[in-house]
Amino acid sequence: MIRHCALLCCAILALVGTMTSAELPEVYREDFNAQNPAWTTGGWQYGSATINGGVYRIVRSFRGGWWYLPAPLVYLDLKADYDIEVRLKWNAGQATSLLGLVYATADIGNANILGYTPGGNLAAYRYEQESQQEVIPSAPVQALKQGTEWNILTIRRRGSAVAVVVNDEVVTYTEEPRVYGRTIGIAVAGACGLDVDYLVVRQQQEPIRLAKDYPKNVQRENLGPLVNSSAGDLSPVISADGRKLYIGRYPYRGNIGNPEAEDIYVSDLQPDGTWGQMMNVGPPLNNWGSNFLISITPDGNTAIVGNTYYPDGRPRGAGISVTSRTENGWWTVPTQVHIDRYYNRNRFSEMCLDPSGQHLIMAAQRDDSFGDKDLYVSTRKPDGTFSEPLHIPALSTWGNEMSPFVAADGQTLYFATDGLRGYGGMDVWMSRRLDDTWQNWSQPENLGPSINTDKWDAYFTVPADGKYAYMSASNDTDGSADIYRIQLTAGVAPRPTVLVSGRVLDATTKKPIATVVQYESLTKNVSVGEAHSVLPEGSYAIALAAGDLYGFRAEAKGYYPISDQLDTRELQQFNEIHRDLYLVPLRANEIIRLANVFFDFSKSELRPESQTELNRLVELLRQNTTMTIELHGHTDDVGGSADNKRLSTERVEAVKRYLESMGVDPKRLKAIGHGESKPLAPNSTEEGRQQNRRVEFKIVRL
């Protein structure tokens, strides 16, 4: 018989017993007075289940192992007070059979079980990775009624104590369950028959935390048969410009090799706004194994895909890989991306690369997870590998987080979870990043009932303009996953962004150049990402969040890294800009503009955001130790010519002093102020005057 000897145990049980079940409202109840398709019924090789006359009858003929029959998914906060209660009885079969509850469960190999035998013994077990652990050793309990009489089992949590209540009597306490999933249901082991009268869950729950201005009275649009199939259509990834849609699909006969393994498909947006036929992207991205797209850069030239590949394209194993688009439009065989000390206890994992390419958000189950999969961030290191995943407590729950997506603004995160109270088994939520640590986020908010249903909703992805979101959700016809589109409101859309695209060209020959385009915050003096220009066009694209002053540049061997700038501090809505970048060859007599050197109006003191540009010039001079240059300052024609000449001279002298302070020999530098005498454009417009206000350098000797 289970007894309570320790004073501490008695105190805990007294605390639990002081609060009766009536004090918590019911959040779920099933009395089995009508057929409920959410409960498993029918006959199988080793048993059956029926609902009849207010009783759920389960018959099991197999003596080994155990079964569980799940209830519909019920939201339950396992860190708050709750009751999980069932009334059931044994009616036939092995007297050593175990019948009771399963809770906080993912599957048959990862579960918590509380049950009793018809002979009056109570026991609790934990299954983890299919290994059984005894939580409450099997022992007699006086409160249990033996044989075919009804018993009520309750798991009751109050404060930090979790008690087992039998027929309204607290009989023991147990540790908090390990959270493997959300499933609650009926457990049975051994060959027997049992009847279930009711199952009830009680908890005081807060209202669903809704996002402000969430979409109301809008319909999700199924993208139709050209996009969706009878298979599972999952994990959509939309390109930043909104013109290409990638998905994963399985099981499907059209997949390469194994139809049970996921393949990547792509569709193009048509001129009329509809989506074209989904096409298998083919090898090398798809092979015999499971293949799925994690993220694609705004220029569409680099992608992160799931799993790893051998050099010949064969599937290798778990992990992530990077692939680049080639000149002929094909993809390279993906190569593995290393993540320090990466492991995942869950058989599933989802990831997303932020638009800068510097931060990898992942859903994984690790030793410091609160429950099932949690959210983590890993940061790219200078050698291209990623740091050890760092837990994000602000976004993680006891439940299962999945399918993170960082929008083009680099601040808005969409993810799915069943660990927060929502509308269904898995809901989509959003949060905004609060600082550059990637650890501090706003409180997650639900996107509302137009987006989230009472079923499974996940994999939210949004193009840079933020007008529509694409997601994967269960369809109402056969229950398989389809891709949907839904119009967003401003409250749940990403912050305004600008999509910059163009080509990288030789300034002299105008021929396209394949290279890297770097972009940086000039106010913070930090890199915020890169893009890749790809032949034959030499095209690139970058997405930038509003609210900052950016510089971006292209670098190639034998050329000076020409910069451009974009001020988004006043940007209020999405914008698209075309900017070609011209690289100037490094040769004598070439004149190169320093685009990101800044001064206040009518002053000659360098502003802090000029340092990034000037540091690149310092590096050029360090690498080319024999190079000498002339610094040339220019103004527009506003003001007197003598004042303009003086101002331009003072400004280039300030640049010269900065270079000298960084160790450049003054003998290699000469400063010349021209004032308004050498305009590049008419001074009749502000745009022309802006072009004329400039600092340049001329290569005198290499």
C-alpha positions in Angstrom: 0.0 0.0 0.0 1.3 3.5 -0.8 1.9 5.5 2.4 3.0 9.0 3.2 5.6 9.1 6.0 7.6 12.2 5.4 6.2 15.5 6.9 7.1 17.3 3.7 5.1 14.9 1.6 2.1 15.2 3.9 2.3 19.0 3.7 2.4 18.9 -0.1 -0.6 16.6 -0.2 -2.5 18.7 2.2 -1.9 21.7 0.0 -3.1 19.9 -3.1 -6.1 18.5 -1.3 -7.3 21.9 -0.1 -8.4 22.9 -3.6 -11.2 20.8 -5.1 -11.8 20.2 -8.7 -14.9 22.5 -8.6 -12.7 25.5 -8.3 -11.3 25.1 -11.8 -13.6 25.5 -14.9 -13.9 22.8 -17.4 -12.0 23.4 -20.7 -12.8 20.0 -22.2 -15.4 17.3 -21.4 -16.3 14.1 -23.3 -19.3 12.1 -22.0 -19.5 9.8 -25.0 -23.3 10.5 -25.4 -22.9 10.8 -29.1 -20.5 9.6 -31.8 -17.4 11.8 -31.9 -15.1 11.3 -34.9 -12.2 12.7 -33.0 -12.1 9.6 -30.9 -10.7 6.4 -32.4 -13.3 3.8 -33.2 -13.5 0.6 -35.3 -11.8 -2.8 -35.4 -8.2 -3.8 -35.7 -6.2 -6.9 -35.7 -5.8 -6.9 -31.9 -8.8 -5.0 -30.7 -11.6 -2.5 -31.2 -13.2 0.6 -29.9 -16.8 1.7 -29.9 -19.0 4.6 -28.6 -22.4 3.5 -27.4 -24.8 4.6 -24.7 -22.5 7.1 -23.0 -19.6 4.6 -22.9 -16.4 4.4 -24.8 -15.6 0.6 -24.8 -12.1 -0.6 -25.7 -11.3 -4.2 -26.3 -7.6 -5.3 -26.6 -6.6 -8.9 -27.3 -2.8 -8.4 -27.5 -1.0 -9.2 -24.2 2.3 -7.3 -24.8 3.0 -3.6 -24.9 0.4 -0.9 -24.5 -2.0 1.3 -26.4 -3.2 4.8 -26.1 -6.3 6.3 -27.7 -6.0 10.0 -27.9 -8.6 12.6 -27.1 -9.0 15.6 -29.5 -6.1 18.1 -29.0 -6.8 20.1 -25.9 -4.8 23.2 -24.9 -3.4 22.7 -21.4 -0.8 24.8 -19.7 1.2 22.2 -17.8 2.9 24.9 -15.7 -0.4 26.1 -14.3 -3.0 24.5 -12.0 -5.0 21.8 -13.7 -7.1 18.6 -13.3 -7.1 15.7 -15.8 -9.8 13.3 -14.8 -11.2 10.1 -16.2 -13.9 7.7 -14.9 -13.4 4.1 -16.2 -13.6 0.5 -15.2 -12.2 -2.9 -16.2 -14.8 -5.3 -17.6 -13.0 -8.4 -18.8 -9.6 -10.0 -19.5 -6.3 -10.1 -17.7 -6.5 -9.1 -14.0 -3.0 -7.7 -14.3 -4.0 -5.3 -17.1 -3.3 -1.6 -16.6 -5.9 1.0 -17.5 -5.8 4.8 -17.0 -4.5 8.0 -18.5 -1.8 9.1 -20.9 -0.8 12.8 -20.8 1.8 15.3 -22.1 2.6 12.7 -24.8 4.0 12.8 -28.3 3.8 9.2 -29.4 4.0 5.6 -28.1 7.7 5.9 -27.3 7.5 9.3 -25.5 4.7 9.4 -23.0 3.5 9.7 -19.4 1.1 7.0 -18.1 -0.9 6.8 -14.9 -3.1 3.7 -14.4 -4.4 0.9 -12.1 -4.9 -2.8 -12.2 -8.3 -4.5 -11.6 -6.6 -6.0 -8.5 -6.2 -2.6 -6.9 -2.6 -1.5 -7.7 -1.7 2.0 -8.8 1.4 2.7 -11.0 2.9 5.4 -13.2 5.4 5.1 -15.9 7.4 7.3 -18.3 8.4 6.2 -21.8 11.3 8.2 -23.2 12.9 7.2 -26.5 10.9 3.9 -26.0 12.7 3.2 -22.8 10.4 2.6 -19.8 11.0 4.4 -16.5 9.0 3.7 -13.3 7.7 6.9 -11.8 5.3 5.4 -9.2 6.1 1.8 -8.3 3.1 -0.5 -8.6 1.5 -0.9 -5.1 -2.0 -1.4 -3.6 -4.1 1.6 -2.9 -7.1 1.4 -0.6 -9.1 4.1 -2.4 -9.2 1.9 -5.6 -12.3 -0.2 -6.2 -11.4 -3.6 -7.5 -12.8 -5.8 -10.2 -15.5 -4.3 -12.5 -16.4 -1.3 -10.4 -16.0 2.3 -11.6 -12.9 4.3 -10.6 -12.1 8.0 -11.0 -8.4 8.8 -11.6 -7.3 12.5 -11.4 -4.0 14.1 -12.0 -4.1 17.4 -10.0 -1.6 20.1 -10.1 -1.6 23.0 -7.6 1.4 25.3 -7.3 4.5 23.1 -7.5 2.8 19.9 -6.4 1.3 17.3 -8.7 -1.0 14.8 -6.9 -2.7 11.6 -7.9 -6.3 11.5 -6.7 -8.3 8.3 -6.7 -12.1 8.5 -6.2 -11.6 12.1 -4.7 -8.9 10.9 -2.3 -5.4 12.2 -2.6 -3.3 9.0 -2.5 0.2 10.1 -3.5 2.1 12.8 -5.3 4.4 12.6 -8.3 6.9 14.7 -10.2 5.8 17.1 -12.9 5.5 15.2 -16.2 8.1 15.5 -18.8 6.5 17.2 -21.7 6.8 15.2 -24.9 3.7 16.6 -26.6 0.1 17.8 -26.1 -1.7 14.5 -26.3 -4.1 13.4 -23.5 -6.0 10.1 -23.8 -6.8 6.6 -22.5 -4.0 4.2 -21.8 -4.4 0.4 -21.7 -1.8 -2.4 -21.4 -2.5 -6.2 -21.5 -5.4 -8.1 -23.0 -8.6 -6.8 -21.5 -11.8 -4.8 -22.0 -12.5 -1.5 -20.4 -15.2 1.1 -20.3 -14.7 4.9 -20.1 -17.6 7.0 -18.8 -16.0 10.5 -19.2 -12.8 12.4 -19.6 -12.6 16.0 -18.4 -9.9 18.6 -18.3 -10.1 21.6 -15.9 -8.0 24.8 -15.8 -8.3 28.5 -15.4 -7.1 29.9 -18.7 -6.3 33.3 -19.9 -8.0 34.6 -23.1 -6.2 34.1 -26.4 -3.6 36.8 -26.8 -4.5 38.4 -30.1 -2.4 40.7 -32.2 -3.6 44.2 -32.7 -5.3 44.8 -36.0 -5.4 41.0 -36.7 -7.1 40.1 -40.0 -10.9 40.0 -39.6 -13.6 38.7 -41.9 -11.1 37.6 -44.6 -11.0 34.3 -46.3 -8.0 32.0 -46.7 -7.6 31.3 -50.4 -6.6 27.8 -51.4 -4.1 28.1 -54.2 -5.8 25.4 -56.2 -4.8 22.2 -58.1 -1.9 23.8 -60.0 -0.2 24.3 -56.6 -1.8 21.7 -54.3 -2.0 18.0 -54.7 -3.6 15.0 -53.0 -0.3 14.6 -51.1 0.9 16.8 -48.2 1.9 20.2 -49.5 4.0 21.7 -46.8 6.7 24.3 -45.8 6.1 27.1 -48.3 8.9 29.6 -48.8 8.1 32.7 -50.8 10.8 34.7 -52.5 11.4 38.3 -51.3 9.9 39.7 -54.5 6.9 37.5 -54.2 7.3 35.9 -57.6 8.5 32.4 -56.8 6.9 30.0 -54.3 8.7 26.9 -53.1 7.0 24.1 -51.2 7.8 20.6 -49.9 5.6 17.6 -51.0 5.2 14.0 -49.8 4.2 11.3 -50.1 3.9 11.8 -53.8 4.5 9.6 -56.9 6.1 12.5 -58.8 8.9 12.7 -56.3 12.4 11.7 -57.4 13.3 8.2 -56.1 11.4 7.4 -52.9 7.8 8.8 -53.1 7.6 8.7 -49.3 10.4 11.2 -49.0 9.9 14.9 -49.4 10.9 16.8 -52.5 11.2 20.5 -53.3 8.7 22.0 -55.8 8.5 25.6 -57.3 5.8 27.7 -58.9 6.0 31.1 -60.7 3.6 33.9 -60.2 1.7 34.5 -63.5 0.9 37.9 -65.0 -2.8 37.6 -63.9 -1.8 37.1 -60.3 -2.4 33.3 -60.2 0.3 30.7 -59.6 1.5 28.4 -62.3 2.0 24.6 -62.2 4.2 23.4 -59.4 7.3 21.8 -60.8 9.8 19.5 -59.2 13.1 21.4 -59.0 15.0 18.2 -59.9 18.5 17.2 -59.0 20.8 18.1 -57.4 18.5 19.5 -54.8 16.1 16.6 -54.9 17.4 13.0 -54.6 16.3 9.7 -53.1 16.3 11.2 -49.6 14.2 13.8 -47.9 14.7 17.3 -49.4 13.2 20.6 -48.3 14.0 24.3 -48.7 14.8 26.2 -45.5 15.5 29.7 -46.8 16.4 31.5 -50.0 18.2 34.8 -50.1 16.4 37.9 -51.5 18.3 37.7 -54.7 17.2 34.1 -55.3 20.8 33.1 -55.9 21.6 31.2 -52.6 19.5 28.7 -50.7 19.7 26.8 -47.5 18.3 23.3 -47.8 17.7 20.5 -45.3 19.9 17.5 -44.8 23.4 16.9 -46.3 24.6 15.5 -49.6 27.6 13.6 -51.0 29.6 15.3 -53.7 27.7 13.3 -56.4 24.4 14.4 -55.0 23.4 11.3 -53.1 21.7 11.7 -49.7 24.2 11.7 -46.8 22.5 12.5 -43.5 21.0 15.0 -41.2 22.0 18.7 -41.0 21.7 21.6 -43.4 23.5 22.6 -46.6 24.0 25.6 -48.8 23.6 25.7 -52.6 24.2 28.5 -55.2 22.7 29.2 -58.5 25.0 28.8 -61.5 25.4 30.8 -64.7 23.2 28.4 -66.6 20.4 28.6 -63.9 21.1 25.3 -62.3 21.9 24.8 -58.6 25.2 23.5 -57.3 25.3 20.3 -55.3 24.6 21.4 -51.7 27.5 21.5 -49.3 27.2 21.0 -45.6 26.9 24.1 -43.3 28.5 23.4 -39.9 26.7 24.4 -36.7 28.8 24.1 -33.5 27.6 21.5 -31.1 24.3 20.9 -32.9 22.0 18.1 -31.9 18.3 17.6 -31.8 16.4 15.1 -29.6 13.3 15.4 -31.9 12.9 13.6 -35.2 11.7 16.8 -36.8 13.4 20.2 -37.1 12.6 23.4 -38.9 14.9 26.4 -39.6 15.0 29.8 -41.2 17.8 32.1 -42.2 17.2 35.7 -41.6 17.4 38.1 -44.6 20.9 39.2 -43.7 22.1 35.6 -43.8 23.7 36.1 -40.4 21.2 34.4 -38.0 19.7 31.0 -38.2 16.5 30.5 -36.2 15.7 26.8 -35.5 13.0 24.7 -33.8 14.7 21.8 -32.1 14.5 19.8 -28.9 17.7 20.1 -26.8 18.7 19.5 -23.3 17.7 23.0 -22.2 14.3 23.0 -23.9 11.2 23.7 -21.8 9.2 20.9 -23.4 9.1 19.6 -27.0 10.8 21.6 -29.7 11.9 25.1 -28.6 13.2 28.1 -30.6 17.0 28.7 -30.8 19.3 31.1 -32.7 22.7 30.4 -34.2 24.9 33.2 -35.5 27.2 33.0 -38.5 30.9 33.3 -37.6 33.6 34.9 -39.8 34.6 31.5 -41.2 31.0 30.9 -42.5 30.1 28.3 -39.9 27.4 28.9 -37.3 27.7 29.2 -33.5 26.2 26.8 -31.0 22.4 27.2 -30.9 21.3 29.6 -28.1 18.0 29.0 -26.5 15.3 31.8 -26.8 13.3 31.6 -23.6 11.0 34.5 -24.6 9.6 32.5 -27.5 9.7 28.9 -26.1 6.9 27.1 -24.2 6.4 23.7 -22.7 4.8 22.7 -26.0 6.0 22.3 -29.5 7.4 25.3 -31.5 7.9 24.8 -35.2 8.3 26.5 -38.6 10.0 29.8 -37.7 10.1 32.4 -40.4 12.0 35.8 -40.2 10.4 38.4 -42.5 12.3 40.7 -44.9 12.4 43.4 -42.2 14.7 41.2 -40.1 12.5 42.0 -37.1 9.2 40.2 -37.4 9.1 36.5 -36.6 6.3 34.1 -37.4 6.2 30.7 -35.9 3.7 28.0 -34.9 3.2 26.5 -31.5 0.8 24.4 -29.5 2.2 25.6 -26.2 0.1 28.8 -26.1 -3.6 28.9 -26.0 -5.0 29.3 -29.5 -7.8 28.2 -31.7 -6.6 24.7 -32.7 -4.0 22.1 -32.3 -1.2 24.2 -33.8 -1.6 28.0 -34.3 0.5 30.7 -36.0 1.9 33.5 -33.8 4.1 36.5 -34.4 6.7 38.4 -32.4 9.0 41.4 -33.0 12.7 41.5 -32.2 13.5 44.1 -29.6 17.3 44.4 -29.9 20.3 43.0 -31.7 20.9 40.2 -29.2 18.2 38.0 -30.8 17.2 37.0 -27.3 14.7 39.7 -26.5 11.4 39.6 -28.3 7.9 41.0 -27.8 5.3 38.8 -26.2 4.0 36.4 -29.0 0.6 37.3 -30.4 -2.0 35.1 -32.1 -2.8 36.0 -35.7 -6.5 35.4 -35.2 -9.3 33.1 -36.3 -9.1 34.1 -40.0 -5.6 32.6 -40.1 -5.8 30.0 -37.3 -8.5 27.3 -37.3 -9.5 24.5 -34.9 -7.1 22.2 -36.9 -3.4 22.4 -37.7 -1.9 25.6 -39.1 1.8 26.3 -39.6 4.6 27.3 -42.0 3.8 31.0 -42.4 5.9 32.9 -45.0 5.6 36.5 -46.2 7.2 38.3 -49.2 8.9 41.7 -48.7 5.8 43.8 -49.6 3.9 42.2 -46.7 0.6 42.1 -48.6 -0.1 38.4 -48.5 1.0 35.5 -46.4 1.4 31.9 -47.5 0.9 29.0 -45.2 0.3 25.3 -44.9 -2.9 24.1 -43.3 -5.3 21.1 -43.4 -7.9 21.3 -46.1 -11.6 20.5 -45.4 -11.9 17.8 -48.1 -9.5 15.0 -47.2 -7.5 16.5 -44.3 -4.2 16.7 -46.2 -2.1 19.8 -46.0 -2.6 22.4 -48.7 -1.0 25.8 -49.4 -3.2 28.9 -48.7 -2.8 32.6 -49.3 -4.3 35.2 -47.0 -4.3 39.0 -47.1 -2.6 40.7 -44.2 -3.5 43.8 -42.2 -0.8 46.3 -41.2 -0.9 45.1 -37.6 0.4 41.6 -38.4 2.5 42.5 -41.5 6.3 43.0 -41.4 7.7 46.5 -40.9 8.2 48.5 -44.1 11.1 47.3 -46.2 12.8 48.3 -49.4 13.8 45.7 -52.0 16.9 46.9 -53.8 17.9 45.1 -57.0 20.3 45.7 -59.9 23.4 44.5 -61.6 27.1 44.7 -60.8 29.0 46.0 -63.8 32.5 47.0 -64.9 32.4 50.9 -64.9 34.5 51.0 -68.1 33.3 48.0 -70.2 29.8 47.7 -68.7 30.3 43.9 -68.6 28.5 42.1 -65.8 30.6 40.9 -62.8 29.8 37.9 -60.6 30.7 38.9 -57.1 29.5 39.6 -53.5 27.4 42.6 -52.6 27.9 43.6 -48.9 25.5 45.8 -47.1 25.9 47.5 -43.7 24.2 49.8 -41.2 26.1 53.1 -41.4 24.7 54.3 -38.1 25.7 51.2 -36.2 28.9 50.6 -38.3 28.0 46.8 -38.6 27.5 44.5 -41.5 23.9 43.4 -41.9 24.3 40.9 -44.7 25.4 40.1 -48.3 24.0 39.2 -51.7 25.6 37.5 -54.7 25.5 38.8 -58.2 25.3 35.9 -60.7 26.1 35.8 -64.4 25.0 36.1 -67.1 23.2 39.3 -66.0 25.3 40.1 -62.9 22.1 40.7 -61.0 21.6 40.9 -57.3 18.9 41.9 -54.8 18.8 42.8 -51.1 16.0 43.5 -48.6 16.5 46.2 -46.1 14.3 47.1 -43.1 13.1 50.7 -42.8 14.5 53.0 -40.1 18.2 53.0 -40.9 20.9 54.5 -43.2 22.5 51.8 -45.2 25.6 51.5 -47.4 26.0 48.7 -49.8 28.9 47.8 -52.1 30.3 45.3 -54.5 33.8 43.9 -54.2 35.8 42.1 -56.9 39.5 41.5 -57.3 41.2 44.3 -59.2 38.4 46.7 -58.5 37.7 49.3 -55.8 34.7 48.3 -53.7 32.3 51.0 -55.0 29.6 51.9 -52.5 26.1 53.3 -52.7 23.8 54.4 -49.9 20.1 54.3 -49.1 18.4 56.3 -46.3 15.3 54.5 -45.1 14.8 56.4 -41.9 11.7 58.1 -43.1 10.3 55.1 -45.1 6.7 54.4 -44.3 5.8 51.7 -46.8 7.3 49.0 -49.0 9.4 50.2 -51.9 11.3 48.7 -54.8 14.5 50.4 -56.1 16.8 49.5 -59.0 20.5 50.4 -58.5 23.3 49.2 -60.7 26.7 49.1 -59.1 29.7 50.1 -61.2 33.1 48.7 -60.1 36.1 50.9 -61.1 39.3 49.1 -62.1 42.3 49.8 -59.9 44.6 51.7 -62.3 46.4 55.0 -62.5 44.3 58.1 -63.1 41.0 56.5 -62.2 38.8 58.7 -60.1 36.6 57.0 -57.6 33.8 58.5 -55.5 33.6 57.9 -51.8 29.8 57.6 -51.7 29.4 57.1 -47.9 31.4 60.1 -46.5 29.1 62.5 -44.6 29.3 66.0 -43.2 26.7 68.2 -41.5 25.4 71.2 -43.5 28.2 73.8 -44.0 30.6 71.9 -41.7 33.8 70.0 -42.2 33.7 67.5 -39.3 33.3 63.9 -40.4 30.1 62.3 -39.2 30.6 58.9 -37.4 28.8 56.9 -40.2 31.7 57.9 -42.6 34.1 55.6 -40.8 33.0 52.4 -42.6 33.7 53.9 -46.1 37.0 55.5 -45.0 38.2 52.3 -43.3 37.9 50.5 -46.7 40.1 53.1 -48.3 42.6 52.6 -45.5 42.6 48.9 -46.1 43.1 49.4 -49.9 46.2 51.6 -49.1 47.5 49.0 -46.7 47.2 46.2 -49.3 48.8 48.4 -52.0 51.9 49.9 -50.2 53.2 51.8 -53.2 49.8 53.5 -54.1 49.5 57.3 -53.8 46.3 59.1 -54.1 44.8 62.6 -54.4 41.7 63.5 -52.4 39.3 65.9 -54.2 36.5 67.8 -52.5 33.5 69.3 -54.4 30.4 71.3 -53.5 27.3 72.5 -55.2 26.8 76.2 -56.1 24.7 77.2 -53.1 26.6 80.1 -51.4 29.6 82.1 -52.5 32.3 80.5 -54.6 35.1 81.4 -52.1 33.2 79.9 -49.2 32.5 76.8 -51.2 36.2 76.5 -52.1 37.2 76.9 -48.5 34.5 74.3 -47.3 35.6 71.7 -49.9 39.3 72.1 -48.9 38.5 71.8 -45.2 36.4 68.6 -45.8 39.1 66.8 -47.8 41.7 67.9 -45.2 39.5 66.2 -42.6 39.4 63.0 -44.7 43.2 63.2 -45.0 43.7 63.6 -41.3 41.5 60.6 -40.6 43.5 58.4 -43.0 46.7 59.6 -41.4 45.3 58.8 -37.9 44.8 55.2 -39.2 48.5 54.9 -40.0 48.6 56.0 -43.7 51.8 57.8 -44.5 51.0 61.5 -45.3 53.5 61.4 -48.2 51.0 59.1 -50.0 48.1 61.6 -49.7 47.3 65.0 -51.2 44.1 67.0 -50.5 42.6 69.4 -53.1 39.4 71.4 -52.7 37.6 72.4 -55.9 34.5 74.1 -54.5 31.7 74.4 -57.1 34.0 74.5 -60.1 33.6 70.8 -61.3 29.9 69.9 -61.2 28.8 66.4 -62.4 25.2 67.6 -62.9 23.2 70.8 -63.2 22.7 72.6 -59.9 19.2 73.5 -60.8 17.7 70.5 -58.9 18.3 69.0 -55.5 19.2 65.7 -57.1 21.9 67.4 -59.2 23.2 69.4 -56.2 23.4 66.2 -54.2 25.6 64.6 -57.0 27.9 67.6 -57.0 28.5 67.5 -53.2 31.1 64.7 -53.1 34.5 63.5 -52.0 36.6 61.5 -54.6 40.0 60.1 -54.7 42.3 59.8 -57.8 44.9 57.0 -58.1 48.1 58.8 -58.9 50.4 55.8 -58.7 49.8 52.1 -58.1 
